[in-house]
Amino acid sequence: MIRKAVSLIISGMLLLTAGSCSLQSPKREIRVWTTDETREITQTKLNEWLKGQEEWNRKYTITVSVMETGEVVTQFLTDSEEGADVFNFAQDQLSRLLAVNALSAPGGVFLDSIMSDNDEGSINAATHEGKVYAYPETSDNGYFMYYDTSVITDTSTLEGILEQCSSAGKKFFFPLDNGWYNMSFFFGTGADCQYSFGSDGVFTGADCNFDSDAGMKAFKAMNALRDNPAYAISTGTDAAMFNPDGGTAGAVISVPAEAATAKAYLGENYGAAPLPTFTVDGETFQMSGFKGYKLIGVKPHNDNDTTIFCHMIAQYLSGEEMQLARYDAAGWGPSNLNAQQSDTIKTDKALSALAEQFKYCKEQLQYPNLFWDLMKAFGSDINAGKYSGADESELKRALAELQDELLKAR
């Protein structure tokens, strides 16, 4: 790319790209963080891309290193100066990164490409209080059902799936002891629990209605699932339970990252579908859940050229070419609209099932760590049979106690 004397608006600042740098000046290193599974493809593609940016190539080098998405915020909170210049992260960490001034908001042509090239959900995930702060990278952080097509022929209802598994001597694996998963029952009946944080990262409020008719229906459904002989506790990340040399699964609720494992074990019996409906007291609900996204952030810089170049990197890494390359390398599902329409993506059973499931899901916002601990303990108690045979008054008391603790979580 040959630089022109143009201006771009980034984070409300007017940044001029005009200027020159001495050929004798040492190159500045730009550090990029990504996950272990995508580090190699990211470095390879960035090296190729940088060769075509003649003027920028004379001034910068790019080094890609591993930092898992769950550790990015911790690193910035510990020492923001040591944070990478460009990095990917889970969208529920957006407000925490804003609180430590770790994000340079894209503007101008960068913002234009974000708005025109990506699906609505991923754009919303990159937005806080009406302003876009990051580049969408994936639309694939969610769960659905892998199943053995020789066992399950009708995936529409939980009751039918359990019956089909039982008839075949197989199991339905679901992680009731994991809040990320058991919220699919609460969301399904209309119960909810959300937390609010300001752009400074400070907690501003909590809203939870688990102690309600909707919460009771979700609780009853989870209790009934636990008591069904075809139910088995799942880690949520181990599709190897399909193993024909000892695996007992007819169906597993899990994530896209397990697709290769499920395919390897199931072969021609490999199937994927959105979550089923479930029925409580004669009323039917659609299982819901969270939908999440990975985003790419740019750390603020005082130097205009460096800021612009880092946004160029983020734009490239979030573009169609790189999103398809990451799918090929690691199976990540794209947020880019053109990439989503490629034949490869459209014929991927797992991503197709997830896309269908996303229609019923809530975007995953920020939750305090205590929320996940409380929901894990609640699900673990269900798995342990604590509420088996309990009457409605006992269940209501347990829900009221859970809600009280959730409202106090920070």
KEKE-3310 file (N, C-alpha, C; in steps of 0.2 Angstrom, whole numbers, plus 5000, padded with zeros to 4 digits):
npx = (5004:5003:5006:4995:4991:4981:4967:4962:4949:4951:4947:4941:4951:4961:4971:4985:4992:5002:5020:5037:5049:5066:5076:5087:5083:5079:5068:5052:5045:5030:5019:5008:4995:4988:4979:4986:4982:4980:4992:5003:4997:4993:5005:5011:5002:5002:5016:5016:5007:5013:5024:5018:5015:5024:5030:5026:5032:5046:5047:5041:5041:5032:5028:5021:5014:5009:4994:4981:4964:4957:4966:4970:4964:4968:4982:4983:4977:4987:4998:4997:5006:5014:5006:5000:5001:4991:4978:4968:4952:4939:4922:4915:4924:4925:4921:4930:4942:4941:4941:4954:4959:4963:4960:4959:4948:4941:4940:4934:4938:4941:4931:4920:4922:4921:4907:4901:4905:4903:4892:4877:4877:4890:4895:4887:4893:4905:4903:4900:4890:4885:4896:4909:4922:4931:4937:4927:4930:4926:4911:4906:4906:4898:4886:4879:4871:4880:4877:4874:4869:4864:4858:4850:4836:4827:4829:4822:4815:4819:4814:4811:4824:4830:4823:4826:4840:4839:4833:4843:4853:4861:4868:4863:4873:4876:4882:4876:4882:4888:4888:4888:4881:4870:4862:4855:4843:4836:4836:4828:4815:4812:4818:4831:4847:4857:4871:4877:4889:4899:4908:4920:4922:4916:4905:4888:4875:4863:4852:4840:4829:4826:4819:4805:4790:4795:4808:4806:4801:4812:4821:4814:4814:4828:4830:4822:4829:4841:4836:4833:4836:4844:4852:4869:4883:4892:4908:4907:4916:4921:4920:4924:4917:4910:4917:4918:4924:4920:4913:4898:4889:4874:4871:4879:4880:4890:4904:4910:4923:4925:4921:4930:4934:4922:4918:4928:4926:4912:4911:4902:4890:4890:4882:4875:4865:4854:4850:4837:4819:4811:4799:4789:4777:4767:4770:4779:4796:4810:4826:4839:4853:4870:4877:4892:4907:4923:4934:4945:4957:4965:4979:4980:4991:5003:5009:5005:5007:5010:4998:4989:4994:4993:4979:4977:4983:4974:4962:4965:4967:4955:4948:4940:4949:4958:4949:4943:4955:4958:4948:4951:4963:4960:4946:4938:4923:4917:4914:4913:4903:4904:4913:4905:4896:4903:4906:4912:4910:4896:4893:4897:4893:4893:4895:4883:4873:4876:4874:4860:4856:4860:4850:4841:4848:4856:4866:4882:4886:4896:4900:4902:4915:4910:4897:4898:4903:4893:4883:4889:4889:4876:4871:4879:4874:4861:4865:4870:4859:4852:4840:4831:4815:4811:4799:4788:4789:4801:4810:4807:4812:4826:4828:4826:4836:4847:4845:4846:4860:4866:4862:4870:4882:4898)
npy = (4994:5011:5025:5039:5056:5057:5058:5050:5045:5040:5034:5047:5056:5066:5059:5060:5053:5057:5059:5054:5042:5039:5029:5023:5021:5010:4996:4996:4985:4977:4970:4955:4947:4930:4915:4899:4889:4896:4904:4901:4901:4914:4922:4918:4922:4936:4940:4938:4947:4959:4960:4966:4979:4991:5003:5003:4992:4995:5001:4994:4978:4963:4953:4938:4931:4919:4921:4916:4919:4920:4925:4937:4949:4949:4950:4964:4970:4968:4974:4986:4992:4982:4975:4968:4975:4973:4962:4947:4944:4938:4943:4946:4953:4966:4978:4977:4979:4992:4998:4999:5007:5000:4999:5006:5014:5010:5020:5030:5023:5011:5009:5009:4997:4988:4989:4986:4974:4963:4952:4956:4953:4951:4964:4971:4965:4970:4983:4996:5005:5012:5014:5008:4997:4988:4975:4963:4945:4932:4922:4912:4907:4897:4884:4868:4853:4838:4823:4805:4799:4786:4783:4794:4800:4810:4826:4836:4837:4837:4827:4817:4814:4809:4797:4790:4789:4780:4769:4764:4761:4771:4787:4804:4818:4831:4846:4850:4855:4867:4884:4891:4883:4878:4889:4889:4883:4892:4904:4899:4897:4910:4916:4926:4933:4947:4958:4974:4986:5000:5011:5013:5001:4999:4991:4993:4988:4974:4962:4950:4937:4924:4918:4915:4911:4907:4904:4893:4884:4881:4876:4864:4857:4855:4847:4836:4831:4827:4816:4807:4791:4791:4802:4809:4815:4828:4835:4845:4848:4837:4828:4815:4806:4799:4788:4773:4762:4761:4772:4780:4789:4795:4807:4823:4839:4852:4862:4871:4868:4855:4848:4841:4830:4824:4821:4812:4801:4797:4796:4792:4793:4805:4819:4835:4848:4861:4865:4856:4857:4858:4852:4857:4855:4853:4864:4870:4874:4882:4877:4888:4899:4905:4917:4920:4930:4932:4945:4958:4968:4985:4992:5008:5021:5034:5038:5043:5036:5023:5020:5020:5010:4999:4998:4994:4982:4975:4976:4969:4956:4953:4952:4945:4936:4932:4927:4915:4908:4905:4897:4886:4882:4881:4879:4890:4899:4911:4929:4937:4943:4939:4928:4919:4915:4907:4891:4882:4885:4886:4872:4866:4856:4858:4872:4877:4872:4879:4892:4891:4889:4901:4909:4908:4913:4923:4937:4936:4945:4954:4945:4943:4934:4927:4924:4913:4904:4902:4897:4885:4878:4877:4869:4858:4853:4849:4839:4830:4825:4832:4839:4830:4823:4833:4845:4858:4869:4868:4869:4882:4889:4886:4892:4906:4908:4906:4917:4928:4927:4929:4942:4949:4947:4952)
npz = (5000:4995:5004:5006:5007:5018:5030:5045:5056:5072:5087:5090:5087:5076:5064:5054:5040:5032:5030:5033:5035:5041:5031:5037:5050:5064:5062:5069:5081:5080:5090:5091:5098:5098:5098:5103:5093:5082:5080:5071:5057:5058:5059:5047:5037:5040:5037:5023:5019:5024:5016:5004:5008:5005:5010:5023:5027:5027:5039:5049:5059:5062:5075:5080:5094:5107:5116:5126:5124:5136:5144:5141:5146:5159:5158:5153:5164:5173:5168:5158:5149:5144:5136:5121:5104:5095:5097:5101:5108:5120:5118:5130:5138:5135:5141:5152:5147:5141:5153:5157:5148:5136:5123:5106:5098:5082:5067:5053:5037:5043:5052:5044:5036:5046:5049:5037:5033:5042:5052:5061:5074:5078:5077:5086:5097:5098:5102:5113:5123:5112:5104:5093:5097:5093:5082:5073:5074:5075:5074:5083:5096:5105:5108:5103:5097:5094:5086:5085:5070:5068:5079:5083:5076:5076:5080:5087:5100:5117:5125:5116:5111:5122:5124:5112:5114:5125:5120:5112:5120:5123:5128:5133:5134:5144:5151:5165:5177:5173:5172:5160:5151:5158:5159:5147:5149:5158:5151:5140:5146:5149:5160:5167:5170:5172:5171:5173:5168:5168:5156:5162:5168:5180:5191:5189:5190:5193:5187:5190:5188:5193:5203:5200:5190:5178:5181:5189:5181:5172:5182:5186:5173:5172:5183:5180:5169:5174:5182:5172:5165:5154:5154:5155:5163:5157:5151:5142:5133:5127:5114:5112:5118:5109:5105:5097:5102:5115:5119:5125:5120:5113:5109:5111:5119:5114:5109:5094:5092:5094:5083:5074:5081:5084:5071:5067:5075:5073:5059:5045:5052:5057:5064:5067:5076:5080:5097:5106:5109:5125:5137:5150:5163:5153:5145:5131:5127:5119:5120:5124:5126:5127:5115:5108:5103:5096:5096:5089:5096:5096:5104:5111:5104:5105:5094:5078:5065:5070:5076:5066:5057:5066:5066:5053:5052:5061:5054:5042:5048:5053:5041:5026:5020:5030:5040:5033:5032:5045:5048:5040:5046:5060:5062:5066:5066:5054:5056:5046:5032:5018:5019:5027:5017:5009:5000:5008:5021:5022:5020:5031:5044:5058:5060:5054:5062:5073:5069:5067:5080:5086:5083:5094:5105:5118:5118:5125:5138:5150:5165:5182:5190:5201:5198:5189:5197:5206:5198:5194:5206:5209:5198:5200:5212:5208:5199:5209:5214:5224:5223:5219:5219:5227:5233:5226:5235:5241:5230:5226:5237:5235:5223:5227:5236:5228:5218:5227:5230:5218:5214:5223:5218:5212)
capx = (5000:5007:5002:4993:4990:4974:4966:4957:4947:4952:4945:4940:4957:4962:4977:4987:4996:5008:5026:5042:5054:5072:5078:5092:5080:5078:5061:5048:5041:5023:5017:5002:4993:4983:4979:4991:4980:4980:4998:5006:4993:4993:5012:5012:4998:5005:5022:5014:5003:5017:5028:5015:5015:5031:5032:5026:5037:5052:5047:5039:5041:5027:5029:5015:5015:5003:4991:4975:4959:4955:4972:4972:4962:4973:4989:4982:4976:4993:5003:4994:5011:5016:5001:5002:4998:4985:4976:4961:4949:4932:4918:4912:4929:4926:4921:4936:4948:4940:4942:4961:4961:4967:4957:4959:4942:4942:4935:4935:4938:4941:4924:4916:4923:4918:4900:4898:4908:4901:4885:4875:4878:4897:4896:4885:4898:4911:4900:4899:4886:4884:4902:4912:4929:4935:4935:4924:4934:4922:4904:4906:4906:4891:4885:4874:4871:4882:4873:4875:4863:4861:4854:4845:4833:4823:4832:4818:4813:4824:4811:4812:4831:4832:4820:4830:4846:4838:4831:4849:4858:4866:4867:4863:4878:4875:4885:4872:4886:4892:4883:4887:4877:4863:4858:4851:4836:4833:4834:4823:4809:4811:4821:4837:4852:4862:4875:4879:4896:4900:4914:4926:4923:4913:4898:4882:4868:4861:4845:4839:4822:4826:4814:4799:4787:4800:4814:4804:4800:4819:4823:4810:4817:4835:4829:4819:4834:4846:4833:4832:4842:4848:4857:4875:4886:4897:4912:4905:4922:4924:4916:4927:4913:4907:4921:4914:4927:4918:4909:4891:4885:4870:4871:4883:4880:4896:4906:4912:4930:4925:4919:4934:4934:4915:4918:4933:4923:4906:4911:4896:4885:4891:4877:4875:4859:4853:4847:4830:4814:4809:4792:4788:4770:4763:4772:4786:4801:4816:4833:4843:4860:4874:4881:4898:4911:4930:4936:4952:4958:4971:4981:4981:4997:5003:5012:5000:5008:5009:4991:4986:4997:4990:4972:4978:4984:4968:4958:4967:4966:4947:4944:4937:4954:4960:4944:4943:4962:4958:4943:4955:4968:4957:4939:4934:4918:4918:4909:4913:4897:4906:4916:4899:4893:4907:4903:4915:4906:4889:4892:4900:4887:4893:4893:4876:4869:4877:4870:4853:4855:4861:4843:4837:4852:4857:4873:4886:4889:4901:4898:4907:4917:4906:4891:4900:4904:4887:4879:4892:4887:4869:4871:4882:4869:4856:4869:4871:4852:4850:4833:4827:4810:4809:4792:4789:4791:4809:4813:4806:4817:4832:4829:4826:4843:4852:4844:4849:4867:4868:4861:4875:4889:4901)
capy = (5000:5017:5030:5045:5061:5056:5058:5045:5047:5035:5036:5054:5059:5066:5056:5061:5048:5060:5059:5050:5039:5037:5022:5021:5020:5003:4994:4995:4979:4977:4963:4953:4941:4926:4909:4894:4885:4901:4908:4899:4904:4922:4924:4917:4927:4943:4940:4938:4954:4965:4961:4970:4985:4993:5009:5001:4986:4998:5004:4989:4971:4960:4947:4935:4926:4916:4923:4914:4924:4921:4928:4944:4955:4948:4953:4971:4973:4968:4979:4987:4994:4976:4972:4968:4981:4970:4956:4945:4943:4937:4950:4948:4956:4972:4983:4977:4982:4999:5001:5000:5011:4996:4999:5012:5013:5011:5025:5031:5018:5005:5008:5008:4990:4984:4990:4984:4967:4958:4951:4961:4950:4952:4971:4972:4962:4975:4990:4998:5012:5015:5015:5002:4998:4982:4972:4956:4940:4926:4922:4904:4905:4894:4877:4865:4846:4833:4817:4799:4798:4779:4783:4799:4802:4816:4830:4842:4838:4834:4821:4812:4812:4805:4791:4787:4786:4775:4763:4762:4760:4776:4792:4811:4821:4838:4849:4854:4858:4872:4889:4893:4878:4877:4895:4887:4881:4898:4908:4896:4899:4917:4918:4930:4936:4951:4963:4980:4989:5006:5011:5013:4994:4999:4988:4998:4985:4967:4961:4943:4935:4916:4917:4917:4905:4905:4901:4887:4879:4879:4871:4858:4854:4852:4841:4830:4829:4824:4810:4803:4786:4792:4808:4808:4822:4830:4841:4850:4849:4830:4824:4808:4801:4795:4783:4767:4757:4761:4778:4778:4794:4796:4815:4827:4846:4854:4868:4870:4866:4848:4845:4836:4824:4821:4818:4806:4795:4796:4795:4793:4794:4812:4824:4841:4851:4866:4862:4854:4860:4854:4853:4857:4856:4854:4869:4868:4879:4881:4878:4894:4899:4911:4917:4924:4931:4934:4952:4960:4975:4988:4996:5015:5023:5041:5039:5042:5031:5016:5018:5018:5003:4993:4997:4991:4975:4972:4976:4963:4950:4952:4952:4939:4931:4929:4923:4909:4905:4903:4892:4880:4880:4879:4878:4895:4901:4918:4934:4941:4940:4935:4922:4915:4913:4902:4884:4878:4887:4884:4865:4864:4855:4861:4879:4878:4870:4884:4898:4890:4890:4908:4913:4908:4914:4929:4939:4935:4951:4953:4942:4943:4927:4924:4921:4906:4899:4900:4893:4879:4875:4875:4863:4852:4851:4845:4832:4826:4823:4836:4841:4824:4822:4839:4848:4865:4874:4867:4871:4889:4892:4886:4898:4912:4909:4907:4923:4933:4927:4931:4949:4952:4945:4958)
capz = (5000:4995:5009:5003:5013:5020:5037:5047:5063:5076:5094:5091:5085:5068:5063:5048:5038:5029:5033:5030:5040:5038:5029:5042:5057:5065:5061:5075:5081:5082:5093:5090:5102:5096:5102:5101:5087:5076:5079:5065:5051:5058:5057:5040:5033:5041:5034:5016:5019:5025:5010:4999:5011:5004:5014:5030:5028:5028:5045:5055:5058:5065:5079:5083:5100:5110:5122:5125:5124:5143:5148:5138:5151:5165:5156:5153:5170:5177:5166:5151:5144:5141:5132:5113:5100:5092:5101:5100:5115:5120:5118:5136:5141:5131:5146:5157:5143:5141:5160:5158:5142:5132:5116:5102:5094:5075:5064:5046:5033:5047:5055:5038:5034:5051:5048:5030:5031:5047:5054:5066:5081:5080:5077:5093:5102:5098:5103:5120:5124:5105:5100:5091:5100:5091:5075:5074:5071:5074:5076:5084:5103:5107:5108:5100:5098:5090:5088:5081:5066:5068:5085:5084:5069:5077:5085:5088:5107:5122:5127:5111:5111:5128:5123:5107:5117:5130:5116:5109:5126:5123:5133:5131:5138:5145:5157:5170:5182:5170:5171:5153:5148:5161:5157:5141:5152:5161:5145:5136:5149:5149:5166:5165:5174:5168:5175:5170:5169:5164:5152:5167:5171:5187:5191:5189:5192:5192:5186:5190:5190:5194:5208:5196:5187:5173:5184:5192:5175:5170:5187:5185:5167:5174:5188:5176:5164:5179:5184:5167:5165:5148:5155:5158:5165:5151:5152:5137:5128:5125:5109:5111:5121:5104:5103:5096:5106:5122:5120:5126:5118:5107:5108:5116:5119:5115:5105:5087:5092:5095:5077:5071:5085:5083:5064:5067:5079:5070:5052:5041:5056:5060:5063:5071:5075:5086:5103:5105:5114:5131:5139:5157:5165:5147:5141:5127:5127:5115:5123:5122:5128:5125:5109:5109:5098:5097:5093:5088:5098:5095:5110:5109:5104:5104:5088:5073:5060:5073:5077:5059:5055:5070:5064:5046:5054:5064:5048:5038:5052:5053:5035:5024:5018:5036:5043:5030:5033:5052:5048:5038:5051:5067:5062:5068:5062:5053:5056:5039:5028:5012:5021:5029:5011:5005:5000:5013:5028:5021:5021:5038:5048:5065:5060:5052:5067:5078:5066:5068:5087:5088:5083:5100:5110:5120:5117:5131:5141:5155:5171:5187:5191:5206:5194:5186:5203:5209:5194:5194:5212:5208:5193:5204:5217:5204:5197:5215:5216:5230:5223:5216:5223:5231:5231:5223:5240:5242:5224:5226:5242:5233:5218:5230:5239:5222:5216:5232:5230:5211:5214:5227:5215:5209)
cpx = (5004:5003:5001:4992:4983:4973:4961:4955:4947:4951:4944:4946:4958:4970:4979:4993:5002:5014:5031:5046:5061:5073:5083:5089:5078:5070:5058:5045:5034:5021:5010:5001:4988:4983:4984:4989:4980:4987:5002:5003:4993:4999:5013:5009:5000:5011:5021:5011:5008:5022:5025:5013:5021:5033:5031:5031:5044:5052:5045:5040:5035:5029:5023:5017:5008:5000:4984:4970:4957:4960:4973:4970:4967:4979:4988:4981:4982:4998:5001:5000:5014:5011:5002:4998:4992:4984:4969:4958:4942:4928:4916:4918:4930:4926:4927:4942:4947:4942:4949:4964:4965:4965:4957:4953:4943:4937:4937:4934:4938:4934:4920:4916:4920:4910:4897:4900:4905:4894:4884:4877:4885:4898:4893:4890:4904:4909:4899:4896:4886:4890:4906:4920:4933:4933:4932:4929:4931:4915:4903:4906:4900:4891:4879:4874:4875:4878:4875:4868:4860:4857:4848:4842:4829:4826:4828:4816:4818:4821:4812:4819:4833:4829:4824:4836:4845:4837:4837:4854:4863:4864:4867:4868:4877:4878:4881:4876:4890:4887:4883:4882:4870:4859:4853:4843:4832:4831:4829:4816:4807:4814:4828:4841:4857:4865:4877:4885:4897:4907:4921:4927:4919:4906:4893:4875:4868:4854:4844:4832:4821:4820:4807:4796:4792:4806:4812:4803:4807:4822:4820:4813:4824:4834:4827:4825:4839:4843:4832:4838:4846:4853:4863:4879:4892:4902:4911:4911:4925:4920:4919:4923:4909:4911:4918:4917:4925:4914:4902:4887:4881:4870:4875:4882:4887:4898:4909:4919:4930:4922:4923:4934:4927:4915:4922:4929:4916:4906:4905:4890:4885:4885:4877:4868:4858:4850:4840:4826:4814:4803:4792:4780:4766:4765:4779:4790:4807:4822:4837:4850:4863:4876:4886:4902:4918:4931:4943:4952:4965:4973:4982:4989:4997:5006:5006:5001:5007:5002:4988:4988:4994:4983:4972:4979:4977:4962:4959:4966:4959:4944:4943:4943:4956:4955:4943:4950:4961:4953:4947:4960:4965:4950:4935:4929:4918:4912:4908:4907:4899:4909:4910:4896:4897:4905:4906:4911:4899:4888:4895:4894:4887:4891:4886:4872:4870:4873:4863:4851:4855:4854:4839:4842:4853:4865:4876:4889:4894:4897:4903:4909:4913:4899:4892:4901:4898:4883:4882:4889:4880:4868:4874:4878:4863:4859:4869:4865:4850:4843:4829:4822:4808:4802:4793:4791:4799:4812:4813:4811:4824:4833:4830:4833:4848:4851:4847:4857:4869:4867:4867:4882:4892:4907)
cpy = (5006:5022:5036:5050:5062:5056:5053:5047:5040:5037:5043:5058:5060:5064:5057:5056:5051:5060:5054:5047:5038:5030:5019:5019:5013:5002:4994:4989:4980:4970:4962:4947:4937:4920:4904:4890:4890:4905:4907:4902:4912:4925:4924:4921:4934:4944:4942:4945:4959:4966:4966:4977:4989:4998:5007:4996:4989:5000:4999:4982:4969:4954:4944:4930:4924:4919:4921:4919:4926:4924:4935:4949:4955:4951:4961:4974:4973:4973:4980:4989:4988:4972:4972:4974:4979:4963:4954:4943:4941:4943:4951:4952:4963:4978:4983:4980:4989:5002:5003:5004:5006:4996:5006:5010:5014:5017:5026:5025:5011:5004:5006:5000:4986:4983:4986:4976:4962:4958:4955:4959:4952:4960:4973:4970:4967:4982:4990:5005:5016:5016:5009:5002:4992:4979:4965:4951:4934:4927:4914:4902:4903:4887:4874:4857:4842:4827:4811:4798:4791:4778:4788:4801:4808:4820:4836:4843:4834:4827:4815:4810:4808:4798:4787:4785:4780:4769:4760:4760:4765:4782:4799:4815:4828:4841:4853:4857:4864:4878:4892:4889:4878:4883:4894:4886:4888:4903:4905:4897:4906:4920:4921:4932:4940:4956:4968:4983:4995:5006:5011:5006:4994:4996:4993:4995:4978:4966:4953:4941:4927:4914:4919:4910:4903:4902:4894:4882:4877:4874:4864:4854:4851:4846:4835:4827:4825:4817:4805:4798:4787:4798:4805:4815:4823:4836:4847:4851:4842:4826:4817:4803:4797:4789:4776:4761:4758:4767:4776:4784:4793:4803:4818:4835:4849:4860:4866:4867:4858:4844:4840:4830:4820:4817:4812:4800:4793:4794:4796:4794:4801:4816:4830:4845:4856:4862:4861:4858:4856:4856:4852:4859:4857:4860:4868:4875:4877:4882:4884:4894:4905:4911:4922:4925:4933:4941:4953:4967:4978:4993:5003:5017:5031:5043:5038:5036:5024:5015:5016:5011:4998:4992:4993:4983:4972:4972:4970:4956:4948:4952:4945:4933:4928:4925:4916:4905:4902:4897:4885:4878:4878:4878:4884:4898:4909:4923:4938:4938:4937:4928:4917:4912:4908:4895:4880:4879:4885:4876:4862:4863:4858:4868:4881:4877:4876:4890:4897:4891:4897:4912:4913:4910:4921:4931:4938:4942:4949:4950:4942:4935:4923:4921:4914:4901:4897:4896:4886:4875:4873:4869:4857:4849:4847:4839:4827:4823:4827:4838:4836:4823:4828:4842:4855:4870:4874:4870:4879:4892:4891:4891:4904:4913:4910:4914:4929:4933:4930:4939:4952:4951:4952:4956)
cpz = (5000:4999:5005:5009:5014:5027:5039:5054:5067:5083:5095:5089:5078:5068:5056:5046:5034:5033:5031:5036:5037:5037:5034:5049:5058:5064:5068:5075:5084:5084:5093:5094:5098:5100:5099:5094:5081:5075:5073:5058:5052:5056:5050:5035:5034:5037:5026:5015:5019:5019:5004:5002:5011:5009:5021:5032:5029:5036:5051:5053:5063:5069:5082:5089:5103:5116:5122:5127:5132:5147:5146:5143:5157:5164:5156:5160:5175:5175:5158:5146:5141:5137:5125:5110:5097:5095:5100:5107:5115:5121:5125:5141:5139:5137:5151:5153:5142:5148:5161:5152:5137:5124:5112:5097:5086:5072:5057:5042:5037:5050:5049:5036:5039:5050:5042:5029:5036:5049:5060:5073:5083:5081:5084:5098:5103:5100:5111:5120:5117:5101:5099:5093:5097:5084:5076:5071:5070:5076:5078:5091:5106:5107:5105:5101:5092:5091:5083:5077:5066:5074:5086:5077:5069:5082:5088:5096:5111:5124:5122:5110:5116:5127:5117:5110:5121:5126:5113:5114:5126:5128:5130:5136:5138:5151:5162:5175:5179:5169:5164:5149:5151:5161:5151:5143:5154:5155:5141:5139:5150:5156:5163:5171:5171:5173:5171:5172:5165:5160:5156:5170:5178:5187:5192:5191:5190:5191:5185:5192:5190:5198:5205:5193:5181:5175:5187:5186:5173:5175:5187:5179:5169:5178:5184:5172:5169:5181:5179:5166:5159:5149:5158:5158:5159:5154:5148:5132:5126:5121:5109:5115:5116:5102:5102:5099:5113:5124:5120:5123:5112:5104:5113:5114:5120:5110:5098:5087:5093:5088:5074:5075:5084:5076:5064:5070:5075:5063:5048:5045:5060:5059:5068:5070:5081:5092:5103:5110:5120:5134:5147:5159:5159:5143:5137:5126:5122:5119:5120:5123:5126:5118:5110:5103:5100:5093:5093:5091:5096:5101:5107:5109:5103:5097:5082:5068:5063:5074:5071:5057:5059:5068:5057:5048:5057:5058:5044:5042:5053:5047:5032:5023:5025:5040:5040:5031:5040:5052:5046:5043:5058:5067:5065:5063:5061:5055:5050:5035:5022:5014:5023:5023:5007:5005:5006:5020:5027:5022:5027:5043:5055:5065:5058:5057:5072:5075:5067:5075:5089:5087:5089:5106:5112:5120:5124:5133:5147:5162:5176:5188:5196:5203:5192:5192:5206:5205:5193:5200:5212:5204:5196:5209:5213:5202:5203:5217:5222:5229:5220:5221:5228:5229:5229:5228:5241:5236:5224:5231:5239:5227:5221:5233:5233:5219:5220:5231:5223:5211:5218:5224:5212:5205)
residu = (MET:ILE:ARG:LYS:ALA:VAL:SER:LEU:ILE:ILE:SER:GLY:MET:LEU:LEU:LEU:THR:ALA:GLY:SER:CYS:SER:LEU:GLN:SER:PRO:LYS:ARG:GLU:ILE:ARG:VAL:TRP:THR:THR:ASP:GLU:THR:ARG:GLU:ILE:THR:GLN:THR:LYS:LEU:ASN:GLU:TRP:LEU:LYS:GLY:GLN:GLU:GLU:TRP:ASN:ARG:LYS:TYR:THR:ILE:THR:VAL:SER:VAL:MET:GLU:THR:GLY:GLU:VAL:VAL:THR:GLN:PHE:LEU:THR:ASP:SER:GLU:GLU:GLY:ALA:ASP:VAL:PHE:ASN:PHE:ALA:GLN:ASP:GLN:LEU:SER:ARG:LEU:LEU:ALA:VAL:ASN:ALA:LEU:SER:ALA:PRO:GLY:GLY:VAL:PHE:LEU:ASP:SER:ILE:MET:SER:ASP:ASN:ASP:GLU:GLY:SER:ILE:ASN:ALA:ALA:THR:HIS:GLU:GLY:LYS:VAL:TYR:ALA:TYR:PRO:GLU:THR:SER:ASP:ASN:GLY:TYR:PHE:MET:TYR:TYR:ASP:THR:SER:VAL:ILE:THR:ASP:THR:SER:THR:LEU:GLU:GLY:ILE:LEU:GLU:GLN:CYS:SER:SER:ALA:GLY:LYS:LYS:PHE:PHE:PHE:PRO:LEU:ASP:ASN:GLY:TRP:TYR:ASN:MET:SER:PHE:PHE:PHE:GLY:THR:GLY:ALA:ASP:CYS:GLN:TYR:SER:PHE:GLY:SER:ASP:GLY:VAL:PHE:THR:GLY:ALA:ASP:CYS:ASN:PHE:ASP:SER:ASP:ALA:GLY:MET:LYS:ALA:PHE:LYS:ALA:MET:ASN:ALA:LEU:ARG:ASP:ASN:PRO:ALA:TYR:ALA:ILE:SER:THR:GLY:THR:ASP:ALA:ALA:MET:PHE:ASN:PRO:ASP:GLY:GLY:THR:ALA:GLY:ALA:VAL:ILE:SER:VAL:PRO:ALA:GLU:ALA:ALA:THR:ALA:LYS:ALA:TYR:LEU:GLY:GLU:ASN:TYR:GLY:ALA:ALA:PRO:LEU:PRO:THR:PHE:THR:VAL:ASP:GLY:GLU:THR:PHE:GLN:MET:SER:GLY:PHE:LYS:GLY:TYR:LYS:LEU:ILE:GLY:VAL:LYS:PRO:HIS:ASN:ASP:ASN:ASP:THR:THR:ILE:PHE:CYS:HIS:MET:ILE:ALA:GLN:TYR:LEU:SER:GLY:GLU:GLU:MET:GLN:LEU:ALA:ARG:TYR:ASP:ALA:ALA:GLY:TRP:GLY:PRO:SER:ASN:LEU:ASN:ALA:GLN:GLN:SER:ASP:THR:ILE:LYS:THR:ASP:LYS:ALA:LEU:SER:ALA:LEU:ALA:GLU:GLN:PHE:LYS:TYR:CYS:LYS:GLU:GLN:LEU:GLN:TYR:PRO:ASN:LEU:PHE:TRP:ASP:LEU:MET:LYS:ALA:PHE:GLY:SER:ASP:ILE:ASN:ALA:GLY:LYS:TYR:SER:GLY:ALA:ASP:GLU:SER:GLU:LEU:LYS:ARG:ALA:LEU:ALA:GLU:LEU:GLN:ASP:GLU:LEU:LEU:LYS:ALA:ARG)
# end
